[in-house]
């Protein structure tokens, strides 16, 4: 029901930074949380960062201190600032919107961390 479109992915060197954005279209009234997952080839999708509707954030251990999730005041756009990127951060990053009744996903944006 809600369209999620990610942007900001690309190629970056180790230690570099990228800022991902996820724009939503449609009503997000009643959502529990917005967040980011990632999936590398041959690996399962894993939680990266999440922010509740009240602004509480949580992060996977492997990104704590490096990534920051944020959202616009309208709550229609969520961002992921990624600093000190490592090769193991290479993955397709997916935006996620969690409702009490369903979870919506974006199509993903590829982040490649390589020299």
C-alpha positions in Angstrom: 0.0 0.0 0.0 2.9 2.4 0.8 5.5 2.8 -1.9 9.0 3.0 -0.6 11.8 4.2 -2.9 15.4 4.1 -1.8 18.2 6.3 -3.2 21.8 7.2 -2.4 23.6 3.9 -3.0 26.8 3.6 -5.0 30.4 2.8 -4.9 32.5 4.1 -2.0 36.0 3.4 -0.7 36.5 1.8 2.7 36.3 4.5 5.4 34.0 6.6 3.2 30.5 7.7 3.7 27.1 7.5 2.0 23.7 8.8 2.9 20.7 6.7 1.9 17.2 8.1 1.6 13.8 6.4 1.5 10.9 8.4 0.3 7.4 7.1 1.0 4.3 7.6 -1.0 0.9 7.0 0.5 -0.4 7.2 4.0 1.9 6.0 6.8 -0.6 6.8 9.6 -0.4 4.2 12.3 3.1 2.9 11.6 5.2 1.4 14.3 8.7 2.0 12.9 10.7 2.8 9.9 14.1 1.2 9.2 16.8 -0.2 7.1 17.7 -3.8 6.3 20.5 -5.1 4.1 21.2 -8.2 2.2 24.4 -9.4 0.5 24.5 -12.2 -2.1 24.3 -15.6 -0.4 23.3 -14.0 2.9 20.0 -13.5 4.6 18.4 -10.1 5.0 19.4 -8.5 8.3 18.3 -5.5 10.3 20.6 -2.5 10.2 18.8 0.3 12.0 15.2 1.1 13.0 13.4 4.2 14.4 10.0 3.9 16.1 7.2 6.3 15.5 8.2 8.1 18.7 11.8 8.5 17.6 13.4 5.7 19.5 16.3 4.2 17.6 18.0 0.9 17.6 21.0 -0.4 15.6 22.6 -3.7 14.8 25.8 -4.2 16.7 27.8 -4.2 13.5 26.9 -0.6 12.7 26.7 1.0 16.1 28.8 4.2 16.2 29.0 4.3 12.4 25.5 4.6 11.1 22.7 7.0 12.0 19.1 6.7 11.2 16.9 9.8 11.0 13.6 11.0 9.5 12.1 14.2 8.3 9.6 16.0 10.4 6.9 14.9 8.1 8.0 11.3 8.8 7.6 10.7 5.0 11.3 10.3 4.4 13.8 8.2 6.4 17.6 8.5 6.0 20.6 6.4 6.8 23.9 8.2 7.2 26.7 5.6 6.8 30.2 6.6 8.0 33.4 4.6 8.3 32.1 2.1 5.7 33.7 -1.3 5.5 33.8 -3.8 2.7 31.6 -6.1 4.7 28.9 -3.3 4.5 28.5 -4.1 0.8 24.9 -5.1 0.3 21.6 -4.1 -1.1 19.9 -1.8 1.4 16.2 -2.0 1.8 13.9 0.5 3.4 11.2 -1.0 5.7 8.0 0.4 7.1 6.4 -1.5 9.9 2.8 -1.4 10.6 0.8 -3.3 13.3 -0.8 -5.1 10.4 1.9 -5.5 7.8 5.5 -4.7 6.7 6.2 -2.8 3.5 9.5 -2.9 1.7 11.4 -0.9 -0.9 13.1 -2.4 -3.9 16.6 -1.6 -2.5 19.7 0.4 -3.4 23.1 -1.2 -3.8 26.0 -0.1 -1.7 29.4 -1.3 -2.7 32.4 -0.6 -0.4 35.6 -1.3 -2.2 39.0 0.1 -3.1 
